[in-house]
Amino acid sequence: MSKSNQLTHVLQLHLGKSMNLARIRFLSLMIFALYKVQSVSFEKLATAFDSKAKRESSLRRIQRFISKYSLSGDVIA
């Protein structure tokens, strides 16, 4: 089991009631990408996603998540 899958599992245990699995998987990819590139540049983050998707697809996924999904304070806490 990859580290990303392990994190997804842990996040699902804690966030599963308030966030769907697709968003939890994305959050896991985002956390590992932030750790790898140590930057908040969307372009750099997209290249660090542990995914078979093209960089452009990952970039668009980041942009959609940031623009359309609102994390509640309870989820962040």
N, CA, C and O atoms as a GROMACS GRO file, in nm:
protein
  308
    1MET      N    1   0.085  -0.118   0.000
    1MET     CA    2   0.000   0.000   0.000
    1MET      C    3   0.089   0.124   0.000
    1MET      O    4   0.179   0.137   0.083
    2SER      N    5   0.065   0.215  -0.093
    2SER     CA    6   0.147   0.336  -0.102
    2SER      C    7   0.114   0.431   0.012
    2SER      O    8   0.011   0.420   0.078
    3LYS      N    9   0.205   0.525   0.035
    3LYS     CA   10   0.183   0.623   0.142
    3LYS      C   11   0.059   0.708   0.114
    3LYS      O   12  -0.014   0.744   0.206
    4SER      N   13   0.037   0.738  -0.014
    4SER     CA   14  -0.081   0.816  -0.050
    4SER      C   15  -0.208   0.739  -0.016
    4SER      O   16  -0.305   0.796   0.034
    5ASN      N   17  -0.208   0.608  -0.044
    5ASN     CA   18  -0.325   0.525  -0.010
    5ASN      C   19  -0.344   0.514   0.140
    5ASN      O   20  -0.457   0.513   0.190
    6GLN      N   21  -0.234   0.507   0.213
    6GLN     CA   22  -0.243   0.502   0.359
    6GLN      C   23  -0.304   0.630   0.414
    6GLN      O   24  -0.391   0.627   0.501
    7LEU      N   25  -0.258   0.743   0.362
    7LEU     CA   26  -0.313   0.871   0.406
    7LEU      C   27  -0.460   0.882   0.367
    7LEU      O   28  -0.541   0.931   0.446
    8THR      N   29  -0.495   0.837   0.249
    8THR     CA   30  -0.634   0.839   0.206
    8THR      C   31  -0.721   0.761   0.304
    8THR      O   32  -0.829   0.805   0.340
    9HIS      N   33  -0.673   0.646   0.345
    9HIS     CA   34  -0.747   0.563   0.441
    9HIS      C   35  -0.767   0.637   0.573
    9HIS      O   36  -0.877   0.638   0.628
   10VAL      N   37  -0.662   0.698   0.625
   10VAL     CA   38  -0.671   0.771   0.751
   10VAL      C   39  -0.766   0.891   0.737
   10VAL      O   40  -0.849   0.916   0.824
   11LEU      N   41  -0.753   0.964   0.627
   11LEU     CA   42  -0.841   1.079   0.606
   11LEU      C   43  -0.986   1.034   0.592
   11LEU      O   44  -1.077   1.103   0.638
   12GLN      N   45  -1.008   0.920   0.528
   12GLN     CA   46  -1.143   0.869   0.511
   12GLN      C   47  -1.206   0.836   0.647
   12GLN      O   48  -1.326   0.857   0.667
   13LEU      N   49  -1.126   0.783   0.737
   13LEU     CA   50  -1.178   0.753   0.871
   13LEU      C   51  -1.225   0.880   0.942
   13LEU      O   52  -1.326   0.879   1.013
   14HIS      N   53  -1.151   0.990   0.922
   14HIS     CA   54  -1.181   1.114   0.992
   14HIS      C   55  -1.277   1.206   0.917
   14HIS      O   56  -1.354   1.280   0.979
   15LEU      N   57  -1.272   1.202   0.783
   15LEU     CA   58  -1.351   1.297   0.704
   15LEU      C   59  -1.462   1.232   0.624
   15LEU      O   60  -1.538   1.301   0.555
   16GLY      N   61  -1.474   1.100   0.630
   16GLY     CA   62  -1.567   1.027   0.546
   16GLY      C   63  -1.712   1.070   0.556
   16GLY      O   64  -1.787   1.055   0.459
   17LYS      N   65  -1.753   1.123   0.669
   17LYS     CA   66  -1.891   1.166   0.685
   17LYS      C   67  -1.917   1.303   0.624
   17LYS      O   68  -2.031   1.336   0.593
   18SER      N   69  -1.813   1.383   0.608
   18SER     CA   70  -1.832   1.519   0.560
   18SER      C   71  -1.771   1.544   0.422
   18SER      O   72  -1.790   1.653   0.366
   19MET      N   73  -1.699   1.447   0.366
   19MET     CA   74  -1.631   1.468   0.238
   19MET      C   75  -1.636   1.336   0.160
   19MET      O   76  -1.616   1.229   0.217
   20ASN      N   77  -1.663   1.344   0.028
   20ASN     CA   78  -1.670   1.221  -0.050
   20ASN      C   79  -1.529   1.167  -0.081
   20ASN      O   80  -1.429   1.238  -0.065
   21LEU      N   81  -1.523   1.042  -0.125
   21LEU     CA   82  -1.396   0.973  -0.145
   21LEU      C   83  -1.308   1.041  -0.250
   21LEU      O   84  -1.187   1.047  -0.234
   22ALA      N   85  -1.367   1.092  -0.356
   22ALA     CA   86  -1.288   1.160  -0.460
   22ALA      C   87  -1.214   1.280  -0.402
   22ALA      O   88  -1.097   1.302  -0.433
   23ARG      N   89  -1.281   1.357  -0.319
   23ARG     CA   90  -1.217   1.474  -0.258
   23ARG      C   91  -1.113   1.433  -0.155
   23ARG      O   92  -1.010   1.498  -0.140
   24ILE      N   93  -1.139   1.325  -0.084
   24ILE     CA   94  -1.041   1.274   0.012
   24ILE      C   95  -0.915   1.229  -0.060
   24ILE      O   96  -0.804   1.258  -0.016
   25ARG      N   97  -0.930   1.158  -0.172
   25ARG     CA   98  -0.814   1.114  -0.251
   25ARG      C   99  -0.737   1.235  -0.303
   25ARG      O  100  -0.614   1.237  -0.299
   26PHE      N  101  -0.810   1.336  -0.351
   26PHE     CA  102  -0.745   1.456  -0.398
   26PHE      C  103  -0.666   1.523  -0.286
   26PHE      O  104  -0.551   1.564  -0.305
   27LEU      N  105  -0.726   1.532  -0.169
   27LEU     CA  106  -0.660   1.595  -0.055
   27LEU      C  107  -0.532   1.520  -0.019
   27LEU      O  108  -0.431   1.583   0.014
   28SER      N  109  -0.535   1.389  -0.026
   28SER     CA  110  -0.416   1.308  -0.001
   28SER      C  111  -0.306   1.339  -0.102
   28SER      O  112  -0.190   1.357  -0.065
   29LEU      N  113  -0.342   1.344  -0.230
   29LEU     CA  114  -0.245   1.378  -0.335
   29LEU      C  115  -0.188   1.517  -0.312
   29LEU      O  116  -0.068   1.539  -0.327
   30MET      N  117  -0.274   1.611  -0.275
   30MET     CA  118  -0.232   1.749  -0.252
   30MET      C  119  -0.135   1.759  -0.135
   30MET      O  120  -0.036   1.832  -0.143
   31ILE      N  121  -0.162   1.688  -0.028
   31ILE     CA  122  -0.074   1.692   0.089
   31ILE      C  123   0.064   1.640   0.053
   31ILE      O  124   0.165   1.701   0.090
   32PHE      N  125   0.071   1.527  -0.019
   32PHE     CA  126   0.201   1.473  -0.057
   32PHE      C  127   0.272   1.562  -0.158
   32PHE      O  128   0.394   1.575  -0.154
   33ALA      N  129   0.197   1.624  -0.248
   33ALA     CA  130   0.259   1.716  -0.344
   33ALA      C  131   0.317   1.837  -0.272
   33ALA      O  132   0.427   1.882  -0.305
   34LEU      N  133   0.245   1.891  -0.175
   34LEU     CA  134   0.296   2.004  -0.096
   34LEU      C  135   0.424   1.966  -0.024
   34LEU      O  136   0.519   2.044  -0.017
   35TYR      N  137   0.428   1.845   0.030
   35TYR     CA  138   0.548   1.797   0.098
   35TYR      C  139   0.666   1.784   0.001
   35TYR      O  140   0.779   1.821   0.034
   36LYS      N  141   0.639   1.733  -0.119
   36LYS     CA  142   0.746   1.712  -0.217
   36LYS      C  143   0.804   1.843  -0.270
   36LYS      O  144   0.926   1.861  -0.270
   37VAL      N  145   0.719   1.933  -0.314
   37VAL     CA  146   0.769   2.054  -0.380
   37VAL      C  147   0.788   2.171  -0.285
   37VAL      O  148   0.856   2.268  -0.319
   38GLN      N  149   0.729   2.165  -0.166
   38GLN     CA  150   0.740   2.270  -0.066
   38GLN      C  151   0.709   2.407  -0.126
   38GLN      O  152   0.779   2.506  -0.103
   39SER      N  153   0.601   2.408  -0.202
   39SER     CA  154   0.556   2.530  -0.269
   39SER      C  155   0.405   2.524  -0.286
   39SER      O  156   0.347   2.415  -0.287
   40VAL      N  157   0.343   2.638  -0.300
   40VAL     CA  158   0.200   2.641  -0.326
   40VAL      C  159   0.170   2.676  -0.471
   40VAL      O  160   0.055   2.704  -0.506
   41SER      N  161   0.271   2.675  -0.555
   41SER     CA  162   0.251   2.699  -0.698
   41SER      C  163   0.172   2.582  -0.756
   41SER      O  164   0.216   2.467  -0.750
   42PHE      N  165   0.056   2.612  -0.814
   42PHE     CA  166  -0.028   2.506  -0.868
   42PHE      C  167   0.045   2.424  -0.974
   42PHE      O  168   0.030   2.302  -0.979
   43GLU      N  169   0.124   2.490  -1.058
   43GLU     CA  170   0.197   2.420  -1.164
   43GLU      C  171   0.297   2.321  -1.105
   43GLU      O  172   0.308   2.208  -1.153
   44LYS      N  173   0.369   2.361  -1.002
   44LYS     CA  174   0.464   2.271  -0.937
   44LYS      C  175   0.392   2.157  -0.866
   44LYS      O  176   0.437   2.043  -0.870
   45LEU      N  177   0.282   2.188  -0.801
   45LEU     CA  178   0.205   2.085  -0.731
   45LEU      C  179   0.152   1.981  -0.830
   45LEU      O  180   0.154   1.861  -0.801
   46ALA      N  181   0.106   2.026  -0.945
   46ALA     CA  182   0.050   1.935  -1.045
   46ALA      C  183   0.155   1.835  -1.093
   46ALA      O  184   0.122   1.720  -1.121
   47THR      N  185   0.280   1.877  -1.103
   47THR     CA  186   0.385   1.784  -1.148
   47THR      C  187   0.420   1.683  -1.040
   47THR      O  188   0.476   1.578  -1.070
   48ALA      N  189   0.389   1.713  -0.915
   48ALA     CA  190   0.426   1.625  -0.804
   48ALA      C  191   0.315   1.527  -0.765
   48ALA      O  192   0.335   1.444  -0.677
   49PHE      N  193   0.198   1.537  -0.829
   49PHE     CA  194   0.090   1.443  -0.798
   49PHE      C  195   0.133   1.302  -0.834
   49PHE      O  196   0.188   1.279  -0.942
   50ASP      N  197   0.110   1.208  -0.745
   50ASP     CA  198   0.140   1.068  -0.768
   50ASP      C  199   0.022   1.006  -0.843
   50ASP      O  200  -0.059   0.933  -0.785
   51SER      N  201   0.013   1.038  -0.970
   51SER     CA  202  -0.102   1.000  -1.050
   51SER      C  203  -0.058   0.975  -1.194
   51SER      O  204   0.044   1.028  -1.238
   52LYS      N  205  -0.135   0.895  -1.265
   52LYS     CA  206  -0.105   0.869  -1.407
   52LYS      C  207  -0.161   0.978  -1.497
   52LYS      O  208  -0.137   0.977  -1.618
   53ALA      N  209  -0.235   1.070  -1.440
   53ALA     CA  210  -0.294   1.178  -1.518
   53ALA      C  211  -0.186   1.274  -1.568
   53ALA      O  212  -0.080   1.287  -1.507
   54LYS      N  213  -0.215   1.340  -1.679
   54LYS     CA  214  -0.123   1.441  -1.732
   54LYS      C  215  -0.114   1.559  -1.636
   54LYS      O  216  -0.206   1.584  -1.558
   55ARG      N  217  -0.003   1.630  -1.644
   55ARG     CA  218   0.018   1.746  -1.557
   55ARG      C  219  -0.096   1.847  -1.575
   55ARG      O  220  -0.144   1.904  -1.477
   56GLU      N  221  -0.138   1.868  -1.699
   56GLU     CA  222  -0.245   1.965  -1.726
   56GLU      C  223  -0.375   1.923  -1.658
   56GLU      O  224  -0.450   2.008  -1.609
   57SER      N  225  -0.403   1.793  -1.657
   57SER     CA  226  -0.524   1.744  -1.591
   57SER      C  227  -0.516   1.764  -1.440
   57SER      O  228  -0.614   1.803  -1.376
   58SER      N  229  -0.400   1.737  -1.383
   58SER     CA  230  -0.382   1.758  -1.240
   58SER      C  231  -0.392   1.905  -1.205
   58SER      O  232  -0.450   1.942  -1.102
   59LEU      N  233  -0.336   1.990  -1.290
   59LEU     CA  234  -0.344   2.135  -1.268
   59LEU      C  235  -0.490   2.180  -1.269
   59LEU      O  236  -0.531   2.256  -1.182
   60ARG      N  237  -0.566   2.133  -1.365
   60ARG     CA  238  -0.707   2.171  -1.372
   60ARG      C  239  -0.785   2.119  -1.251
   60ARG      O  240  -0.876   2.185  -1.202
   61ARG      N  241  -0.749   2.001  -1.204
   61ARG     CA  242  -0.813   1.942  -1.086
   61ARG      C  243  -0.788   2.029  -0.964
   61ARG      O  244  -0.879   2.054  -0.884
   62ILE      N  245  -0.665   2.076  -0.949
   62ILE     CA  246  -0.631   2.166  -0.838
   62ILE      C  247  -0.713   2.294  -0.848
   62ILE      O  248  -0.771   2.340  -0.750
   63GLN      N  249  -0.716   2.352  -0.967
   63GLN     CA  250  -0.789   2.477  -0.987
   63GLN      C  251  -0.938   2.462  -0.955
   63GLN      O  252  -0.997   2.549  -0.890
   64ARG      N  253  -0.998   2.353  -1.001
   64ARG     CA  254  -1.141   2.330  -0.972
   64ARG      C  255  -1.165   2.314  -0.823
   64ARG      O  256  -1.260   2.371  -0.769
   65PHE      N  257  -1.079   2.238  -0.756
   65PHE     CA  258  -1.097   2.216  -0.612
   65PHE      C  259  -1.088   2.348  -0.536
   65PHE      O  260  -1.172   2.378  -0.451
   66ILE      N  261  -0.986   2.426  -0.566
   66ILE     CA  262  -0.964   2.553  -0.495
   66ILE      C  263  -1.079   2.650  -0.523
   66ILE      O  264  -1.122   2.722  -0.432
   67SER      N  265  -1.128   2.655  -0.645
   67SER     CA  266  -1.230   2.755  -0.680
   67SER      C  267  -1.370   2.715  -0.637
   67SER      O  268  -1.454   2.802  -0.613
   68LYS      N  269  -1.398   2.584  -0.626
   68LYS     CA  270  -1.536   2.543  -0.604
   68LYS      C  271  -1.565   2.475  -0.470
   68LYS      O  272  -1.681   2.467  -0.430
   69TYR      N  273  -1.464   2.426  -0.402
   69TYR     CA  274  -1.492   2.352  -0.280
   69TYR      C  275  -1.454   2.434  -0.159
   69TYR      O  276  -1.344   2.488  -0.150
   70SER      N  277  -1.547   2.442  -0.066
   70SER     CA  278  -1.523   2.519   0.055
   70SER      C  279  -1.506   2.423   0.172
   70SER      O  280  -1.600   2.352   0.209
   71LEU      N  281  -1.388   2.421   0.230
   71LEU     CA  282  -1.363   2.337   0.348
   71LEU      C  283  -1.424   2.404   0.469
   71LEU      O  284  -1.399   2.522   0.495
   72SER      N  285  -1.503   2.330   0.544
   72SER     CA  286  -1.563   2.387   0.663
   72SER      C  287  -1.460   2.393   0.776
   72SER      O  288  -1.362   2.318   0.775
   73GLY      N  289  -1.481   2.480   0.868
   73GLY     CA  290  -1.390   2.492   0.983
   73GLY      C  291  -1.381   2.365   1.064
   73GLY      O  292  -1.276   2.333   1.119
   74ASP      N  293  -1.493   2.291   1.072
   74ASP     CA  294  -1.493   2.164   1.145
   74ASP      C  295  -1.401   2.061   1.081
   74ASP      O  296  -1.330   1.989   1.150
   75VAL      N  297  -1.402   2.056   0.948
   75VAL     CA  298  -1.317   1.961   0.876
   75VAL      C  299  -1.170   1.997   0.895
   75VAL      O  300  -1.086   1.910   0.916
   76ILE      N  301  -1.139   2.124   0.887
   76ILE     CA  302  -1.001   2.169   0.904
   76ILE      C  303  -0.951   2.141   1.046
   76ILE      O  304  -0.837   2.097   1.065
   77ALA      N  305  -1.036   2.167   1.142
   77ALA     CA  306  -0.997   2.144   1.282
   77ALA      C  307  -0.976   1.997   1.307
   77ALA      O  308  -0.943   1.958   1.418
   0.00000   0.00000   0.00000
